[in-house]
């Protein structure tokens, strides 16, 4: 009796893996990695090909430990997408890959970004720089209890420090980033607890040496950029910059002088026509108003006897003015309540000595953020316990504070012929680009958690994570550029017809989340079928100009 032949069908969800692979091919990723690494694994593939699996895993937004990567790859069809066997993704082989990548971070990254700049026509005229801390659980110490230090350039020490998201005493490294828009052009891992001071100079020097001429670029950064040493060095190098100037004593004094000039009519505010994307949805009368006023300040280069002229641009935001006023009112109210509470406790419990009472008063005002708004007198003695607390609001201090409502200070050496004071403010507002790139690194790509305890392997994995961020940023850049050029939208990306001109990489990658291969087995033969892309997937595919999927 003949045996009946059965046909079996298996569906394997591969998600956005082919999209990621197509962009990596455009960048020449595999060949760049393979040319950089001096040795290759003794299997029928290369380290460059294996590295793509880690990048694809990160862009599923559900990263797995490297010791689970083989299982994940088999379950999600990566063996079909990248032509590998899951058993090749073992700990030792992946560890060797990461260590090799760590030794060649700069050359690999620079070549990838160079290809991205050329193919995707990114014009890096305005660059945005920032840093973030990445913290870890577990032990990163040697046998002597000291932070592990492994050989190699850009291999960071993971040490305890304060993290910018408020986590204290966590093992951490510091990551610096320079972007054009949201596309990362440069990154560097630093030792944990690193201050931002030297970062801007080091990163711009490296970027200039490895990737592009910065003669026409403007670097935009936060307050750590506007320290005298960095600004003098940038002026010597003719590097243009815009930074948020800290409210130093000098800056406060200059603002008060400028305020008097404004009051006297010798200086005037200029209106800035700026509307953020979020505020564009509001009625015109509810949108924030922005104004700018500019003064010139000297920056002395004592070493070379040169004086540079900087533009100090004071900006005023009606929204910020309202927030500042409300915060002061809240602080004053909290200060009043704290002082009344202490006055009622005098002579009771441990409010019996002048030293203790004064410490409690200062602490209470500090917690209320109201120290500057009150004067007080504590009368009485420890001997007689006849305590009386008298206080009053310092109207002069409150009035002085009101003059700073809504005010921020920007500093730049960009000539006014290139950017007006208002345009300086608008360009600084674009600093949100690098902040959003950092957010993308932390979530959804999830630079944490990392399940590694070798700083060198951390550095190698961080390179692949940054390549994943580069892939996502290029996807977003290219599609948004296409929308701006054609006036068309990606139809069906967002539910309920909420498609807009600013689709995110996260949304586009998730649009491919359900894409699956169909494996057909019949009489010992196996065939892989590639279903047709859904409409929105095909739109993204076509905009990215990727080669068609296999037959």
C-alpha positions as CSV (number, residue, x, y, z in Angstrom):
1,X,0.0,0.0,0.0
2,X,1.5,3.3,-1.1
3,X,2.5,5.8,1.7
4,X,0.5,9.0,1.4
5,X,2.8,12.0,1.0
6,X,2.1,14.9,3.3
7,X,3.0,18.5,2.9
8,X,4.0,20.4,6.1
9,X,4.0,24.2,6.5
10,X,5.9,26.1,9.1
11,X,5.7,29.8,9.7
12,X,8.7,31.6,11.1
13,X,8.4,35.3,12.0
14,X,11.6,37.1,11.0
15,X,10.2,40.6,11.6
16,X,12.4,43.5,10.3
17,X,15.5,41.3,9.8
18,X,15.5,41.7,6.0
19,X,15.0,45.4,6.3
20,X,18.0,45.7,8.7
21,X,20.0,43.4,6.5
22,X,19.3,45.5,3.4
23,X,20.5,48.8,5.2
24,X,23.6,47.0,6.5
25,X,24.4,45.8,3.0
26,X,24.0,49.4,1.7
27,X,26.6,50.5,4.4
28,X,29.0,47.6,3.4
29,X,28.9,46.4,7.0
30,X,30.0,42.8,6.6
31,X,33.0,43.6,4.4
32,X,34.1,46.5,6.6
33,X,34.1,44.2,9.7
34,X,35.7,41.4,7.9
35,X,38.5,43.6,6.5
36,X,39.1,45.1,10.0
37,X,39.4,41.8,11.9
38,X,42.6,40.0,11.4
39,X,41.2,36.5,12.0
40,X,37.9,34.8,11.1
41,X,36.0,31.9,12.7
42,X,36.7,28.4,11.5
43,X,33.2,27.9,10.1
44,X,31.4,28.6,6.9
45,X,30.8,32.3,7.6
46,X,32.5,35.4,8.9
47,X,32.5,37.5,12.0
48,X,30.9,40.3,9.9
49,X,27.9,38.0,9.1
50,X,27.6,36.9,12.7
51,X,27.7,40.4,14.0
52,X,24.5,41.2,11.9
53,X,22.6,38.8,14.2
54,X,23.3,40.9,17.3
55,X,22.3,44.1,15.5
56,X,19.0,42.5,14.2
57,X,18.3,41.2,17.8
58,X,18.7,44.7,19.2
59,X,16.3,46.2,16.6
60,X,13.6,43.8,17.7
61,X,13.6,45.8,20.9
62,X,13.8,42.6,22.9
63,X,17.5,41.9,23.3
64,X,18.6,38.6,24.7
65,X,21.9,37.7,26.4
66,X,24.6,36.5,24.0
67,X,24.4,33.0,25.6
68,X,20.7,32.8,24.3
69,X,21.4,34.3,20.9
70,X,21.6,31.0,19.1
71,X,18.2,29.9,20.4
72,X,16.8,33.3,19.5
73,X,18.2,33.1,16.0
74,X,16.8,29.7,15.4
75,X,13.4,30.6,16.8
76,X,13.2,33.8,14.7
77,X,14.5,32.5,11.4
78,X,17.8,34.3,11.4
79,X,19.4,31.1,10.1
80,X,17.4,31.7,6.9
81,X,17.9,35.5,6.7
82,X,21.7,35.4,7.2
83,X,22.6,31.9,6.1
84,X,24.1,30.8,9.4
85,X,23.6,27.9,11.8
86,X,22.4,28.6,15.3
87,X,25.1,26.5,16.8
88,X,27.7,28.9,15.5
89,X,26.5,31.6,17.9
90,X,28.3,30.2,21.0
91,X,29.8,32.2,23.8
92,X,33.4,31.7,22.9
93,X,32.9,32.7,19.2
94,X,30.8,35.7,20.1
95,X,33.3,36.8,22.8
96,X,36.1,36.7,20.3
97,X,34.0,38.7,17.9
98,X,33.3,41.4,20.5
99,X,37.0,41.6,21.5
100,X,38.0,42.0,17.8
101,X,35.4,44.7,17.3
102,X,36.7,46.6,20.4
103,X,40.2,46.7,18.9
104,X,38.9,48.3,15.7
105,X,36.0,50.5,16.9
106,X,37.1,53.8,15.2
107,X,38.0,52.4,11.8
108,X,34.8,50.3,11.5
109,X,32.6,53.1,12.7
110,X,34.3,55.8,10.6
111,X,33.9,53.7,7.4
112,X,30.3,53.0,8.1
113,X,29.4,56.6,8.8
114,X,31.4,57.7,5.7
115,X,29.3,55.4,3.6
116,X,26.1,56.6,5.2
117,X,27.0,60.3,4.6
118,X,27.7,59.6,0.9
119,X,24.7,57.3,0.1
120,X,22.1,59.0,2.2
121,X,23.2,62.5,1.4
122,X,23.5,63.8,4.9
123,X,24.8,67.3,5.2
124,X,26.4,67.7,8.6
125,X,26.3,71.5,8.9
126,X,24.9,71.5,12.4
127,X,26.1,68.9,14.9
128,X,24.6,68.2,18.3
129,X,26.6,66.8,21.2
130,X,25.7,65.3,24.5
131,X,26.6,62.6,27.0
132,X,24.7,60.1,29.0
133,X,25.6,57.5,31.7
134,X,24.9,53.8,31.2
135,X,24.8,51.9,34.4
136,X,25.1,48.2,35.1
137,X,24.3,45.6,37.8
138,X,26.8,43.1,39.0
139,X,30.5,43.3,39.7
140,X,33.1,45.0,37.5
141,X,36.1,44.7,39.8
142,X,39.3,42.7,39.7
143,X,40.6,40.4,42.4
144,X,41.9,43.3,44.3
145,X,38.6,45.1,44.3
146,X,39.6,47.7,41.8
147,X,37.7,48.6,38.6
148,X,38.7,46.3,35.8
149,X,41.1,47.9,33.3
150,X,41.6,46.0,30.1
151,X,44.0,47.0,27.3
152,X,42.9,48.8,24.3
153,X,41.9,52.3,23.2
154,X,38.3,53.3,24.0
155,X,37.9,50.4,26.5
156,X,36.2,52.0,29.4
157,X,36.5,51.3,33.1
158,X,33.1,50.6,34.7
159,X,33.1,52.4,38.0
160,X,30.5,53.7,40.5
161,X,29.1,57.2,40.0
162,X,26.0,59.3,39.7
163,X,23.9,58.6,36.7
164,X,22.0,61.3,34.9
165,X,18.7,59.5,35.3
166,X,19.1,59.8,39.1
167,X,20.5,56.4,39.9
168,X,23.2,56.8,42.5
169,X,26.2,54.6,43.3
170,X,25.7,52.4,40.3
171,X,28.5,50.8,38.2
172,X,28.5,52.9,35.0
173,X,30.3,54.1,31.9
174,X,29.8,57.4,30.2
175,X,28.8,57.5,26.5
176,X,29.3,60.7,24.4
177,X,27.5,61.2,21.2
178,X,27.6,63.7,18.2
179,X,24.7,63.6,15.8
180,X,23.6,65.3,12.6
181,X,19.9,65.6,13.1
182,X,19.3,62.2,14.8
183,X,21.9,60.4,12.8
184,X,24.9,59.5,15.0
185,X,28.2,60.5,13.5
186,X,30.5,59.9,16.4
187,X,30.3,58.1,19.8
188,X,32.8,57.2,22.4
189,X,32.6,55.1,25.6
190,X,34.4,56.8,28.5
191,X,35.3,55.6,32.0
192,X,32.4,55.8,34.5
193,X,32.0,59.0,36.5
194,X,33.6,61.0,33.7
195,X,32.9,64.7,33.7
196,X,31.6,66.3,30.5
197,X,34.4,69.0,30.5
198,X,37.0,67.4,28.2
199,X,34.5,65.5,26.1
200,X,33.6,68.1,23.5
201,X,37.2,68.9,22.5
202,X,38.2,65.2,22.4
203,X,35.2,64.2,20.3
204,X,35.4,67.0,17.8
205,X,39.1,66.4,17.4
206,X,38.5,62.8,16.7
207,X,35.7,63.5,14.3
208,X,37.8,66.0,12.4
209,X,40.7,63.5,12.1
210,X,38.7,60.4,11.1
211,X,35.6,61.5,9.3
212,X,35.0,65.0,8.0
213,X,36.2,68.6,7.8
214,X,34.5,70.7,10.4
215,X,35.4,74.1,8.9
216,X,31.8,74.8,8.1
217,X,30.1,72.9,10.9
218,X,28.5,74.3,14.0
219,X,28.7,72.2,17.1
220,X,25.8,72.6,19.5
221,X,26.1,71.5,23.1
222,X,25.0,72.0,26.7
223,X,26.5,74.1,29.5
224,X,29.7,72.0,29.7
225,X,30.7,73.3,26.3
226,X,30.7,76.9,27.5
227,X,33.7,76.6,29.8
228,X,36.6,79.0,29.0
229,X,39.1,76.4,28.1
230,X,36.8,74.7,25.6
231,X,35.6,77.9,24.0
232,X,39.1,79.3,23.7
233,X,40.4,76.2,22.0
234,X,37.4,76.1,19.6
235,X,38.0,79.7,18.7
236,X,41.7,79.0,18.0
237,X,40.6,76.1,15.8
238,X,38.0,78.2,14.1
239,X,35.4,75.7,15.2
240,X,32.0,77.3,15.4
241,X,29.7,76.5,18.3
242,X,26.5,77.3,20.1
243,X,26.2,76.4,23.8
244,X,23.9,77.0,26.7
245,X,25.9,79.3,29.0
246,X,25.7,78.5,32.7
247,X,24.3,81.1,35.1
248,X,27.7,82.0,36.6
249,X,28.0,85.2,38.7
250,X,29.4,87.0,35.7
251,X,26.5,85.8,33.5
252,X,24.0,86.9,36.1
253,X,25.6,90.3,36.4
254,X,25.7,90.8,32.6
255,X,22.0,89.9,32.4
256,X,21.1,92.4,35.1
257,X,23.0,95.1,33.2
258,X,21.2,94.0,30.0
259,X,17.9,94.1,31.8
260,X,18.6,97.7,32.8
261,X,19.4,98.6,29.2
262,X,16.2,97.0,28.1
263,X,14.2,99.0,30.7
264,X,15.9,102.2,29.6
265,X,15.1,101.5,25.9
266,X,18.7,101.4,24.8
267,X,18.3,97.7,23.9
268,X,15.1,96.0,22.6
269,X,13.8,92.5,22.4
270,X,13.4,90.9,19.0
271,X,10.5,88.5,18.4
272,X,11.3,85.0,17.2
273,X,8.8,83.2,15.0
274,X,9.3,79.7,16.4
275,X,6.7,77.0,17.0
276,X,7.6,73.5,18.1
277,X,5.9,70.5,16.6
278,X,3.9,69.9,19.7
279,X,2.8,73.6,20.1
280,X,1.8,73.7,16.4
281,X,-1.4,71.9,17.4
282,X,-2.4,74.6,19.8
283,X,-4.4,77.8,18.9
284,X,-2.0,80.7,18.0
285,X,-3.0,82.6,21.2
286,X,-1.9,79.6,23.4
287,X,1.5,79.1,21.8
288,X,4.6,80.3,23.7
289,X,6.2,83.5,22.6
290,X,10.0,83.8,22.2
291,X,12.2,86.9,22.2
292,X,15.9,87.4,22.0
293,X,18.4,90.1,22.9
294,X,22.1,90.0,22.0
295,X,25.2,91.5,23.6
296,X,28.9,91.1,22.7
297,X,31.4,89.7,25.2
298,X,35.1,89.3,25.1
299,X,36.9,86.0,25.5
300,X,40.6,86.4,26.3
301,X,43.2,83.9,25.1
302,X,45.9,84.7,27.6
303,X,48.4,82.2,26.2
304,X,48.4,83.8,22.7
305,X,47.3,87.4,23.7
306,X,44.2,87.3,21.5
307,X,40.7,88.5,22.3
308,X,37.8,86.7,20.7
309,X,34.4,88.3,20.4
310,X,31.5,86.1,21.5
311,X,27.8,86.7,21.0
312,X,25.7,86.3,24.2
313,X,22.1,85.7,23.2
314,X,19.6,86.1,26.0
315,X,16.3,84.4,25.2
316,X,12.9,84.8,26.8
317,X,10.2,82.2,26.7
318,X,6.7,83.1,27.9
319,X,6.1,79.5,28.9
320,X,9.3,79.4,30.9
321,X,8.5,82.7,32.5
322,X,5.2,81.3,33.7
323,X,6.9,78.2,35.0
324,X,9.6,80.2,36.8
325,X,7.0,82.4,38.4
326,X,4.9,79.4,39.6
327,X,8.0,77.6,40.9
328,X,8.9,80.7,42.9
329,X,5.4,81.1,44.3
330,X,5.4,77.4,45.3
331,X,8.8,77.8,47.0
332,X,7.7,80.9,48.9
333,X,4.6,79.2,50.1
334,X,6.5,76.1,51.1
335,X,9.0,78.3,52.9
336,X,6.3,80.0,54.9
337,X,4.7,76.7,55.9
338,X,8.1,75.3,57.0
339,X,8.9,78.3,59.1
340,X,5.5,78.3,60.7
341,X,5.9,74.6,61.5
342,X,9.3,75.1,63.1
343,X,8.0,78.1,65.1
344,X,5.4,75.8,66.6
345,X,8.0,73.3,67.6
346,X,10.4,75.6,69.4
347,X,11.2,74.4,72.9
348,X,9.7,71.0,72.2
349,X,11.2,67.6,71.3
350,X,14.8,68.3,70.1
351,X,14.1,72.0,69.1
352,X,15.8,73.1,72.3
353,X,19.3,74.4,71.3
354,X,20.1,77.3,69.0
355,X,22.5,75.2,66.9
356,X,19.9,72.5,66.2
357,X,17.1,74.9,65.5
358,X,19.2,77.0,63.0
359,X,20.3,73.8,61.3
360,X,16.6,72.7,61.0
361,X,15.6,76.1,59.6
362,X,18.3,76.1,57.0
363,X,17.5,72.5,56.0
364,X,13.7,73.3,55.7
365,X,14.3,76.4,53.6
366,X,16.7,74.5,51.4
367,X,14.3,71.6,50.9
368,X,11.6,74.2,50.0
369,X,14.0,75.9,47.6
370,X,13.2,79.1,49.4
371,X,16.5,80.0,51.1
372,X,17.0,83.2,49.0
373,X,13.5,84.5,49.6
374,X,13.5,84.8,53.4
375,X,15.3,86.5,56.2
376,X,14.7,85.3,59.7
377,X,15.8,86.0,63.3
378,X,15.9,83.5,66.1
379,X,15.5,85.0,69.5
380,X,16.0,83.3,72.9
381,X,18.6,81.3,74.7
382,X,19.4,77.7,75.5
383,X,19.2,78.5,79.2
384,X,15.8,80.1,79.3
385,X,14.2,78.2,76.4
386,X,12.3,81.5,75.4
387,X,12.6,80.9,71.7
388,X,10.8,83.1,69.2
389,X,11.2,82.8,65.4
390,X,10.6,85.9,63.3
391,X,10.8,86.0,59.6
392,X,9.9,88.0,56.5
393,X,10.0,87.6,52.8
394,X,13.0,89.3,51.2
395,X,11.1,91.4,48.6
396,X,14.4,92.6,47.0
397,X,15.5,89.0,46.4
398,X,12.1,88.1,45.0
399,X,12.1,91.1,42.7
400,X,15.6,90.3,41.6
401,X,14.5,86.7,40.9
402,X,11.5,87.9,38.8
403,X,14.0,89.6,36.4
404,X,15.3,86.1,35.5
405,X,11.8,84.7,34.7
406,X,11.8,83.0,31.4
407,X,15.4,83.9,30.6
408,X,18.1,81.6,29.3
409,X,21.6,82.4,27.9
410,X,23.2,81.1,24.8
411,X,26.8,81.7,23.8
412,X,28.1,81.4,20.2
413,X,31.0,82.4,17.9
414,X,28.9,81.9,14.8
415,X,28.9,85.2,12.8
416,X,25.7,87.2,12.8
417,X,25.8,87.1,8.9
418,X,25.3,83.4,9.1
419,X,22.8,83.2,12.0
420,X,20.7,85.9,13.5
421,X,20.2,85.9,17.2
422,X,16.7,84.4,16.7
423,X,18.2,81.7,14.4
424,X,20.8,80.9,17.1
425,X,17.9,80.2,19.5
426,X,16.1,78.0,16.9
427,X,19.2,76.0,16.2
428,X,19.8,75.4,19.9
429,X,16.2,74.1,20.1
430,X,17.2,71.4,17.7
431,X,19.4,70.0,20.5
432,X,16.4,67.7,21.2
433,X,17.7,65.6,18.3
434,X,20.7,64.2,20.2
435,X,18.6,63.9,23.3
436,X,16.1,61.8,21.4
437,X,18.9,59.7,20.0
438,X,20.1,59.0,23.5
439,X,16.6,58.0,24.5
440,X,16.5,55.6,21.5
441,X,19.7,54.0,22.7
442,X,18.3,53.5,26.2
443,X,14.8,52.5,25.0
444,X,13.8,50.8,22.8
445,X,17.2,49.5,21.7
446,X,18.0,49.1,25.4
447,X,21.7,49.6,25.8
448,X,20.9,48.1,29.2
449,X,20.8,45.4,30.3
450,X,24.3,44.1,29.2
451,X,25.1,40.7,30.5
452,X,28.8,41.0,30.1
453,X,31.5,41.5,32.7
454,X,34.5,42.2,30.4
455,X,35.0,46.0,29.7
456,X,36.6,45.0,26.3
457,X,33.5,42.9,25.3
458,X,31.3,45.8,26.5
459,X,33.1,48.1,24.1
460,X,32.6,45.7,21.2
461,X,28.9,45.2,22.0
462,X,28.5,49.0,22.3
463,X,29.8,49.3,18.8
464,X,27.1,47.0,17.5
465,X,24.5,48.7,19.5
466,X,25.5,52.0,18.0
467,X,25.4,50.4,14.5
468,X,21.8,49.4,15.3
469,X,21.1,53.0,16.2
470,X,22.7,54.2,13.0
471,X,20.6,51.8,11.0
472,X,17.4,53.0,12.7
473,X,18.4,56.7,12.3
474,X,19.1,56.3,8.6
475,X,15.7,54.6,8.1
476,X,14.0,57.5,9.8
477,X,16.1,60.2,8.0
478,X,15.5,58.7,4.6
479,X,11.8,58.3,4.9
480,X,11.3,61.7,6.4
481,X,13.4,63.3,3.7
482,X,11.3,61.5,1.1
483,X,8.1,62.8,2.7
484,X,9.4,66.3,2.8
485,X,10.5,66.1,-0.9
486,X,7.4,64.4,-2.3
487,X,4.6,65.7,0.1
488,X,3.4,62.1,0.4
489,X,2.9,60.1,3.7
490,X,3.4,56.5,4.6
491,X,-0.2,55.3,4.4
492,X,-1.3,52.9,7.1
493,X,1.7,53.2,9.4
494,X,-0.3,54.7,12.2
495,X,-3.8,53.5,13.4
496,X,-6.9,55.5,12.8
497,X,-5.5,57.5,9.9
498,X,-3.0,59.3,12.2
499,X,-0.2,59.2,9.7
500,X,2.1,62.3,9.8
501,X,5.2,63.7,8.2
502,X,7.4,62.5,11.1
503,X,7.3,58.7,11.3
504,X,9.7,57.2,13.8
505,X,12.1,54.5,13.3
506,X,10.5,52.6,16.1
507,X,7.1,52.6,14.4
508,X,8.6,51.6,11.0
509,X,10.6,48.7,12.4
510,X,7.5,47.5,14.2
511,X,5.5,47.7,11.0
512,X,7.6,44.7,9.9
513,X,7.2,42.9,13.2
514,X,4.7,40.4,11.8
515,X,6.6,39.5,8.6
516,X,7.1,35.8,8.4
517,X,8.6,33.2,6.1
518,X,6.7,30.1,5.1
519,X,8.7,26.8,5.1
520,X,7.2,24.1,2.9
521,X,8.3,20.5,3.4
522,X,7.2,17.9,0.9
523,X,8.6,14.4,0.3
524,X,12.0,15.4,1.9
525,X,12.3,18.6,0.0
526,X,12.2,22.0,1.7
527,X,11.3,25.3,0.1
528,X,11.3,28.8,1.6
529,X,8.5,31.1,0.5
530,X,8.7,34.8,0.9
531,X,5.2,36.3,1.3
532,X,4.4,39.6,-0.4
533,X,5.1,42.7,1.8
534,X,2.0,44.5,3.2
535,X,1.3,47.9,1.7
536,X,3.0,50.0,4.4
537,X,6.0,47.6,4.4
538,X,6.4,47.9,0.7
539,X,6.3,51.7,0.8
540,X,9.1,51.7,3.3
541,X,11.0,49.2,1.3
542,X,10.7,51.2,-1.9
543,X,11.7,54.5,-0.2
544,X,14.8,52.8,1.2
545,X,15.6,51.6,-2.4
546,X,16.3,48.1,-1.2
547,X,16.8,45.0,-3.5
548,X,13.7,42.9,-3.8
549,X,13.2,40.0,-1.4
550,X,14.3,36.6,-2.7
551,X,11.7,34.9,-5.0
